[in-house]
Structure formats: structure tokens, C-alpha cells
Amino acid sequence: MSVPRARMLDLMKAQCQLFSTTFNPEGLRLGNKVLRKRLLGPTYVSWYPPKLVTHKDILREFAPLQLTVDDQKEDVRRDHIAGLKFRGKSAPKKIRTAPDAHAKNKKKK
């Protein structure tokens, strides 16, 4: 003796209301499993210590005193860019047009 499908759906609906779950008789992929999980962001953040002071922060603080401090990372970056420019592999220069050039083109049309 089998139970009619409508009766089973009513039972499932009542069960979902009772246990606060999503009623999904077709078995569609709704993402509820992912949405029910707790957020992992705070856990991941707690794995790493907070950043206290960086080299740029120190340079910014002492900038009004006009002290010269060597920034090795910046020096390496500039040397790398200079090498790229020497070999012709650097980013192209931005094209700057005079504001009058655009006005002349519009008048000709």
C-alpha cells in the first residue's frame, strides 16, 4: 500500500516548517547548504597577527623633518622599471592632447 504523493508533500512541508528548513520537493540546487555555514572570514583574520607599523608609515611620519631614508623595495622597483625602459619593454607613455585639438575637430565636422 503506497502513500499518495500529495500526502507526502504535505508531510514534507509540515516537517520543513517545524524544523525551519527550506521546502524543496523538486530537489533543486538552491545553495542552502552553503548559506547555512558559518562565516569563515573572522577565523581567517584571527590566524594572522595585526600589522603594526610599516616602512611607509615611518617615512610618512618623518616626512616633515625632511630626513632621507633609503627604501630598498622602492629602489629595486625603480631599477627594474629603468631596466625595462632601457630594453623597450616598459608601459607606453600616455598620449596627451591639447584641449584645442578637440575643439578644432568638432568645428570641422
C-alpha distance (Angstrom), angle and dihedral (degrees) to the residues before:
residue distance angle dihedral
M1 . . .
S2 3.82 . .
V3 3.77 127.3 .
P4 3.83 116.5 -121.5
R5 3.81 116.2 -105.8
A6 3.80 93.1 -122.8
R7 3.80 90.2 57.2
M8 3.81 91.2 50.0
L9 3.83 90.9 49.7
D10 3.81 90.3 51.5
L11 3.79 89.4 50.9
M12 3.82 91.4 49.0
K13 3.81 91.2 48.6
A14 3.81 91.4 51.5
Q15 3.81 90.2 46.9
C16 3.83 91.4 51.2
Q17 3.80 91.6 49.9
L18 3.79 91.5 48.2
F19 3.83 95.9 49.1
S20 3.84 96.4 33.3
T21 3.77 95.6 -118.7
T22 3.80 130.4 138.3
F23 3.79 117.2 -89.6
N24 3.80 105.0 -130.6
P25 3.83 111.0 158.5
E26 3.84 93.9 167.0
G27 3.81 92.1 55.9
L28 3.80 94.1 -125.8
R29 3.78 120.0 172.7
L30 3.80 103.0 -106.9
G31 3.80 101.9 160.4
N32 3.80 94.2 -119.4
K33 3.79 91.8 134.7
V34 3.80 90.5 58.7
L35 3.80 94.3 42.4
R36 3.82 92.7 51.4
K37 3.80 92.6 56.3
R38 3.77 116.9 99.6
L39 3.79 117.0 -107.0
L40 3.79 114.9 -93.1
G41 3.81 98.5 -162.6
P42 3.83 96.4 91.8
T43 3.81 89.8 47.7
Y44 3.79 92.6 52.2
V45 3.80 91.6 46.8
S46 3.80 91.2 52.0
W47 3.82 90.7 57.5
Y48 3.81 92.3 68.7
P49 3.80 126.4 58.7
P50 3.80 116.7 -119.1
K51 3.80 116.8 -96.3
L52 3.76 109.0 -109.2
V53 3.79 111.3 -176.6
T54 3.78 129.8 -10.1
H55 3.78 131.0 -159.7
K56 3.81 91.0 -107.0
D57 3.82 90.7 54.0
I58 3.79 90.4 55.5
L59 3.82 92.1 47.9
R60 3.81 90.4 49.4
E61 3.80 91.9 51.2
F62 3.80 94.6 50.0
A63 3.82 96.3 40.6
P64 3.84 94.0 98.7
L65 3.82 89.1 57.3
Q66 3.83 89.4 56.2
L67 3.79 93.4 -132.9
T68 3.78 117.9 165.5
V69 3.78 113.3 -128.6
D70 3.78 125.3 174.6
D71 3.78 115.0 -122.5
Q72 3.79 104.0 -162.8
K73 3.80 95.4 -170.5
E74 3.80 91.6 52.5
D75 3.82 90.8 47.2
V76 3.81 91.2 51.7
R77 3.82 90.6 47.9
R78 3.81 92.3 50.7
D79 3.81 91.8 47.1
H80 3.80 89.9 51.2
I81 3.82 91.8 50.7
A82 3.82 90.9 47.1
G83 3.81 89.4 52.8
L84 3.79 91.0 50.0
K85 3.80 91.4 50.0
F86 3.79 90.9 49.1
R87 3.81 90.3 55.0
G88 3.80 92.7 42.9
K89 3.80 93.4 -114.7
S90 3.81 99.5 115.0
A91 3.79 128.0 108.9
P92 3.80 114.0 -76.7
K93 3.77 119.8 -104.7
K94 3.78 117.5 -99.5
I95 3.78 113.9 -103.8
R96 3.77 111.3 -120.0
T97 3.76 117.6 -164.1
A98 3.75 126.2 -168.6
P99 3.81 114.9 -109.5
D100 3.83 89.6 -124.8
A101 3.81 91.8 60.8
H102 3.80 91.2 65.5
A103 3.80 92.2 47.6
K104 3.84 92.1 51.3
N105 3.81 91.8 50.9
K106 3.80 91.9 52.3
K107 3.82 92.7 50.0
K108 3.83 92.4 52.2
K109 3.79 92.7 56.1
